[in-house]
Amino acid sequence: MTDASARTPPAAWRMLGLGVAAQASGTLVVSTPAYLIPLLHADHGMPLSQAGLLAAAPTIGMVLTLVAWGALADRFGERWVIAVGLALTGVFAVLAGFADGYLWLGVFLGFGGAASASANAASGRVVVGWFPRERRGLAMGIRQMSQPLGVAAGALIVPPLAAADGAAAPLWMAGVVALAVSCACAIGIRDPHRAPRTEPGTGRPPGNPYARDSFLTRIHVVSALLVVPQFTLSIFGLVWLTTGLGWPASTAGFVIAAAQFIGAFGRIGIGVLSDRLGTRVGLLRGVALSGIVSMLLLALVAACGWGAAAAVMLVVASAVSVADNGLAFTSVAEAASPSWSGKALGIQNTGQFLAASAVGPSIGMLITIVGYPFTFALVSLAPLASLVLVPARDREWAEPEPADPSPPTRGDRSVPSS
């Protein structure tokens, strides 16, 4: 087998860096309103319900447009979808800073989130297109760090900036960042070379991969189920440590930050492992099994009130709960044909966002009724259900072999086929 490092063109790492920057900058715009809630509530008297709706507006916009952006990436390529989408994201963020009244603020935030979905849908295609199969797990693991990077940037920058200069300043800042990254992507991204968009051996355009078998549908459902423990812990982990176990907020915040940090690098580790073992779904099955065990152990320490063990298990369970993301995204991109991968990744994201939006109210109600320990135990049913849905083996769309075994290349646009 050819060494993977020799088959990875240097330009691929530039595409990966720009893809991470694109999604991180979009995430910064989407997450900024959530960090404005304390200012809007305390200083402007906005009810928490209304502030929460404003914070959710970008996410609502994303859910509505992910598949459409993916279809555009399938049709026109990744470069301009990402560049134009981020430019619109920046423009709407800046307009939100100038908005007169909360209605227009919500409208512009919604449009900004809708535009930012371009990076979610197209950046995964760039990674898969430029990296050989033996390096895609690593590359997609790095790409999956973009969301926590964007969220972390917002947490560090938005609150002090808003306190010093008001709610508009963070929106302008996020918009300028998105516009700058948009220019960088327009200059630096090159759409990967793609084989002729025909079915191998037939010469016909690729058919709908969802009609061929249930592989993609099963991966989507598995990912939606595995979102349940992930968002249960990210939303209610801090609340459990502070109100359930009586921890100081600073100590609890350190534990949550450690969990996010370890989980982010865990995505890279699991991606590298999938490259070495040559399987995505095999590891996905292992992640689902680990999710069952970790949530049950978390329920046990929660019931016993063991403080130190609670911190350890919360970190472990949080890291396990995000380990599936890169595996699932890589599986979807590899299984869909070049004519369908953008739409498939958009559907993948949409399913996860819809599942995540249901976690807050439903799990919050469950905690109110039965408490944290029993809720954690019940959440383990989600990875248990996913375990039986994980496909038996990986599937990859087979690119047709070129007629000329040594086709001419065009600079860094040519990528060795995997």
CORTAQUI-V850782 format. One record per residue. N is the residue number from 0. OMEGA is omega in degrees with one decimal (999 if undefined). NEAR is the number of other ideal C-beta (glycine too) atoms within 12 Angstrom. Layout:
N_OMEGA_NEAR, N_OMEGA_NEAR
This chain:
0_178.6_12, 1_179.2_14, 2_-174.8_11, 3_-178.5_24, 4_178.7_18, 5_-176.8_13, 6_-179.1_22, 7_-179.3_29, 8_179.7_27, 9_-179.4_17, 10_-179.1_28, 11_-179.1_37, 12_174.5_24, 13_178.1_24, 14_179.0_40, 15_179.1_39, 16_178.8_29, 17_177.3_38, 18_176.8_49, 19_179.5_38, 20_-179.3_37, 21_-178.0_55, 22_178.4_48, 23_179.3_38, 24_174.7_48, 25_177.7_57, 26_177.0_41, 27_178.0_46, 28_-176.6_60, 29_-175.3_47, 30_-177.5_40, 31_-179.2_52, 32_-179.8_45, 33_-179.5_36, 34_173.8_35, 35_-176.3_41, 36_179.6_30, 37_179.7_21, 38_-178.5_31, 39_-177.8_32, 40_-173.9_22, 41_-173.1_17, 42_-177.1_15, 43_175.9_20, 44_179.3_12, 45_176.4_25, 46_-178.2_15, 47_179.5_16, 48_179.5_13, 49_177.6_21, 50_177.7_29, 51_177.8_23, 52_176.5_24, 53_179.6_40, 54_-179.0_34, 55_-175.7_28, 56_178.9_38, 57_179.8_46, 58_176.4_38, 59_177.6_29, 60_178.9_37, 61_-177.5_43, 62_-176.0_33, 63_-171.2_24, 64_-175.6_35, 65_-177.9_41, 66_180.0_31, 67_177.3_29, 68_177.1_45, 69_178.4_39, 70_177.3_26, 71_177.2_28, 72_175.9_46, 73_-173.8_34, 74_-170.7_23, 75_-178.8_21, 76_-171.0_26, 77_-169.7_46, 78_-174.6_35, 79_174.2_25, 80_179.4_44, 81_-176.1_52, 82_-178.7_40, 83_179.7_31, 84_179.0_48, 85_176.2_50, 86_176.9_34, 87_177.2_34, 88_179.5_53, 89_-179.7_40, 90_-179.0_28, 91_177.0_40, 92_177.7_48, 93_178.0_30, 94_177.6_26, 95_177.1_44, 96_178.2_33, 97_-172.7_19, 98_177.9_27, 99_-179.4_13, 100_-174.2_14, 101_179.1_25, 102_179.4_16, 103_175.4_19, 104_179.1_35, 105_179.4_29, 106_-178.8_23, 107_177.0_38, 108_178.1_45, 109_177.6_36, 110_177.4_34, 111_176.3_49, 112_178.2_46, 113_179.1_33, 114_-177.7_46, 115_178.5_57, 116_178.4_47, 117_-179.6_53, 118_177.4_56, 119_-173.8_55, 120_-170.8_46, 121_-175.0_51, 122_176.3_55, 123_177.7_53, 124_178.8_53, 125_-178.2_49, 126_-177.8_48, 127_-177.9_47, 128_-175.5_45, 129_-175.4_44, 130_173.6_42, 131_-175.6_30, 132_-176.4_36, 133_178.9_26, 134_-175.5_36, 135_178.9_43, 136_176.0_45, 137_-176.2_34, 138_179.9_42, 139_174.4_45, 140_176.5_40, 141_-179.9_39, 142_-179.1_47, 143_175.6_44, 144_-174.0_36, 145_-179.0_40, 146_177.0_41, 147_176.4_37, 148_178.2_30, 149_178.2_39, 150_179.8_31, 151_177.9_23, 152_177.6_30, 153_-179.7_37, 154_-178.2_26, 155_-170.3_19, 156_-168.7_28, 157_-175.7_40, 158_179.6_24, 159_178.7_17, 160_178.4_26, 161_179.7_33, 162_-176.8_18, 163_-170.0_15, 164_177.8_18, 165_-172.9_19, 166_-176.9_37, 167_-173.7_29, 168_178.1_27, 169_178.5_40, 170_176.3_44, 171_179.4_30, 172_-179.3_35, 173_178.7_49, 174_178.9_38, 175_177.5_26, 176_179.7_34, 177_178.8_48, 178_179.5_32, 179_179.3_24, 180_176.4_41, 181_178.2_38, 182_179.6_23, 183_180.0_26, 184_178.5_42, 185_-179.8_23, 186_-167.6_16, 187_-177.0_26, 188_172.0_42, 189_178.1_31, 190_-179.5_32, 191_173.7_38, 192_-179.9_27, 193_175.9_31, 194_176.0_26, 195_-174.7_22, 196_178.9_23, 197_175.9_22, 198_178.2_23, 199_174.8_18, 200_-176.8_10, 201_-175.9_13, 202_179.7_12, 203_175.9_14, 204_-179.9_16, 205_177.4_31, 206_178.8_18, 207_-178.5_18, 208_177.9_31, 209_178.6_22, 210_-176.3_12, 211_178.2_18, 212_-173.4_17, 213_-173.2_19, 214_-176.7_32, 215_179.5_37, 216_180.0_25, 217_177.3_32, 218_178.3_44, 219_-178.4_39, 220_177.5_31, 221_-179.1_41, 222_178.5_47, 223_178.2_35, 224_-178.4_39, 225_173.1_49, 226_-174.8_39, 227_176.5_43, 228_-179.4_51, 229_-176.7_43, 230_172.1_32, 231_-177.4_42, 232_-179.1_42, 233_-179.0_31, 234_-170.8_29, 235_-179.6_38, 236_179.9_42, 237_-179.8_28, 238_179.1_26, 239_-178.9_38, 240_-175.6_36, 241_-176.6_21, 242_-178.8_18, 243_-177.9_26, 244_176.1_30, 245_-179.8_14, 246_171.0_25, 247_-176.5_15, 248_-179.3_16, 249_179.2_13, 250_179.2_20, 251_178.7_28, 252_177.4_20, 253_179.4_19, 254_179.5_33, 255_178.6_33, 256_178.0_26, 257_179.1_24, 258_179.2_36, 259_-179.3_32, 260_-179.9_22, 261_179.0_26, 262_-179.9_40, 263_179.5_34, 264_174.9_24, 265_177.8_35, 266_178.1_42, 267_-178.6_32, 268_-179.0_28, 269_175.9_39, 270_176.7_42, 271_179.9_26, 272_179.0_25, 273_175.3_39, 274_-176.5_32, 275_-178.1_17, 276_179.0_20, 277_179.0_20, 278_173.6_27, 279_-173.5_44, 280_176.3_36, 281_176.7_24, 282_177.3_35, 283_176.4_44, 284_177.7_35, 285_177.8_26, 286_178.7_43, 287_178.3_39, 288_177.9_25, 289_177.8_31, 290_177.2_43, 291_-176.2_34, 292_-176.3_24, 293_178.7_38, 294_177.2_40, 295_177.1_29, 296_176.0_28, 297_176.4_44, 298_-179.7_33, 299_-178.6_23, 300_176.0_31, 301_179.2_35, 302_-178.2_23, 303_179.9_17, 304_-179.0_19, 305_-173.4_19, 306_-177.6_22, 307_179.0_17, 308_178.3_21, 309_179.6_36, 310_-178.8_30, 311_-176.6_21, 312_177.0_36, 313_177.8_47, 314_-179.1_33, 315_-177.8_31, 316_178.9_45, 317_179.1_40, 318_179.1_35, 319_-173.3_39, 320_179.4_47, 321_-174.1_45, 322_-176.0_43, 323_-169.2_50, 324_-178.5_45, 325_179.2_45, 326_-177.5_47, 327_-179.9_54, 328_179.4_51, 329_179.2_50, 330_-179.9_45, 331_-177.9_52, 332_-179.5_53, 333_-176.3_41, 334_-179.9_37, 335_177.2_40, 336_177.5_37, 337_179.7_36, 338_-175.4_28, 339_-171.6_35, 340_178.2_43, 341_178.4_43, 342_-178.9_36, 343_177.4_45, 344_175.2_50, 345_176.7_42, 346_177.9_38, 347_178.4_45, 348_-178.2_46, 349_179.0_33, 350_179.9_32, 351_179.6_39, 352_178.5_34, 353_178.0_26, 354_-179.6_30, 355_-179.3_33, 356_179.4_24, 357_-175.3_24, 358_-175.5_32, 359_-178.4_24, 360_-175.6_17, 361_179.5_23, 362_175.6_36, 363_177.3_20, 364_-179.8_15, 365_177.5_25, 366_179.2_28, 367_-175.5_16, 368_-171.5_13, 369_179.3_19, 370_-175.6_21, 371_-175.0_37, 372_-177.3_29, 373_176.9_23, 374_178.2_36, 375_178.7_40, 376_179.9_28, 377_178.8_29, 378_178.3_42, 379_177.1_35, 380_179.4_26, 381_174.8_37, 382_176.1_40, 383_177.5_27, 384_-179.7_23, 385_-176.0_39, 386_-177.2_28, 387_-178.4_19, 388_-179.7_27, 389_-180.0_37, 390_-176.4_30, 391_-176.8_16, 392_178.2_18, 393_174.1_30, 394_178.8_27, 395_177.3_28, 396_-176.6_34, 397_177.3_20, 398_176.1_28, 399_178.4_22, 400_177.1_15, 401_-179.5_19, 402_177.6_10, 403_-177.9_8, 404_178.9_8, 405_-176.3_10, 406_178.9_17, 407_177.8_11, 408_179.2_15, 409_178.7_13, 410_-176.7_12, 411_177.1_21, 412_-176.5_22, 413_-178.8_24, 414_177.0_34, 415_178.1_29, 416_-176.4_27, 417_999_32
